[in-house]
Amino acid sequence: MSPYLLELDAFPCLMLSEHETSINSASLMNIDQLQDLCRGLPGTTEDLKWGANLVFSVASKMYTLISLDEEPPRISFKTEPAMFEALTHQDGIIPAPYMARASWVTLENVGVLPEEELEHLVEESYRLVFERLTKKAQREIRGDDPARA
């Protein structure tokens, strides 16, 4: 057993209650909303890579990818190792091809997670990447005055 393996009940936000059999479609995020979320994060750039993959990056470091050439579009993002283990034990969420060793997951469609949870995970992906940037790059993105640093 992996030392990072956690039971899903450790992440109650990922579990459906006994009265829920599926996620309410009104609470799902669509691709446009996901793009708006990413575009709103400081220092984010977007570009197409590898054909039809819309990639969102901060300081040229990827944090979210949307595969536009698949129907439904797949969404990939970085997670903490423990969250990676928990998420990949859910239906519709798989280790991201070529990027799983860095704790990236792929949602086989945007409807796998409720909007609030997907938003949180994408923001967390951004945070994980942002924190690995140099202090100088972080200050530039935040717009900090270098004289105060």
N, C-alpha and C positions, 0 to 999 in steps of 0.2 A: 504494500500500500504506500502511496506517495505521502511524504511528510506534509505536503500542501493540501491533501485531499480533505475537504470539508463537506459536511452534510448540507444539503440545500436548506434545511431548517435553520442553519446559521445565518441565512440571508432571507428573512421573511418577506422582503420586498419582491423576491423572485418566485414566491409560492402563491398559488391560487388557493383561496379559502375553500372549505368543503362545499360551499354553496355555489362556487364559481366553477363552471366547466370550461370556460374559455374567456379570453380577454374581451372586454367590451370594445367593439370597433370604434366607438366614439372617442375612446381614450388612446387610440393609436396615433403615432406620429407618421406623417407622410414624408416623402423624399424632399419636397419643397421646404417643409418645416425643419428638417434635418440640415439642409443646406443653409437656411437662415440662421440656425443655431450656430453652426460652425463659422459662418461669415461674421458673426457677432463676437467671436472670441478674439481678444487682442492679438495683433500680429499675424493673424491667419492669412494664408495665401491659398489659392486653389488652382489646380491645373489638371489637364488630362494626361494620364500616363498609361503606357502599355495598352494602347487602343482606346477603350471606352471606360477607363477607370477614373472617376473624379476623385482627386486626392486633395485632402485638406492638410496643410502643414503649418508649423510655426517654426520660423528660422530654418526653413528647408528640411525640417524633421517631420515626417508624416505622423498624424495622430488619428485620422479617419479616412476610410476609402469606401467609395460607393461604386459598385460594378454596374454600370449603366447598360451593358450589353446583355444582361441576363434578365429574365422575366420570371418572377419579380426580381427587382434589383437586390443584390446582396450588399450588406454593410459590414465592414471590418474595422476594428479598433483595438487599441492596446488596453490591457488590464493588468492589475496586480496578479501575481502568480496564484494566490488563494482564490481570487474571483474567477480566474481563468478555469481552474479546476471545477468550481461550482457551476459556472455557466455552461461549460462543455458537457455537463451531465444532463442538460435540458434538451428536449426535442427541439430541433430547428436551429441549434447553435453548435457550431463545429470549430475545431482549431483552424485558424486561418492558414491556408496553403502558403508555404514558404516563410511564414512569419510566426508560426505557433511557438517556436523556441524562444521568442521574445514576448510571449504571453499575449499574442493577438488572437482574437476570436472573430468568427464570421457568423452573422445572422443570416440565415437562408432567406428570410424576407423580413421586411420592416415590422410586420405584425407579430413577431415572436415575443416581443416585450412591450409592456405598456409605455405610453409616451413619457411619463415621468421617469421611469427607470432607464429608458434609452437615453434621455436627455442627461441624466446623472452620469451614466457610463461614458458618454461622449465627452462631457466636461471633465470627468476623471482621466480619460485618455489624454486630453489636452494638458491637464495638470501634470501627469506623469512625464510627458515629453518636455513641457516647459521647465520643470524642475531639473532636468538634465542639461539644460542649456548653460552656457557660461553666465556668470553673474553680470558681465557687461551686456550680453545679449538680453538677459532678463530685464535689466534696467532700461535699455533702449526700447523694448517692447512696451514696458509699463509707462514709459515717458518720464522716468525718474530723472531728477537733476543730478548729473555726475558729481557736482561739487558737494552734494550731501552724502554721497556714498563713501 
